[in-house]
Amino acid sequence: QVQLVESGGGLVQAGGSLRLSCAASGRTFGSYPMGWFRQVPGKEREFAAFISRSGVSIYYAGSVKGRFTISRDNAKNTVYLQMNNLKPEDTGVYYCAAAEGDLYRDYGSPGRYQYWGQGTQVTVSS
């Protein structure tokens, strides 16, 4: 069991940057592969980024590759999403999620993550 709380969302102009944080409590944070997802009203939750337990394996959705950076600090029980060159289409509620066990090709599937934060709103204005 792990509890997740996101923070760092807000309103930013196109081209700006935000850094999201996800603080974990409960079971050892380093035991969980972590993902970031985002969702806009009326649409499915969309994969954004993944990081493995050790941080060695990292994957991004094509829509954010080159602009977003996922990282984790297991000593601080925190995962981050640095978002640069933000675009209006990046607007949405951003969620961090934790999975039990290895995900391999399923890292982009929301259903494979057992634990979710409450979400933090990111709004990018043009």
Order of alpha helices (4+ residues) and beta strands (2+ residues): beta-beta-beta-beta-beta-beta-beta-beta-beta-beta-beta
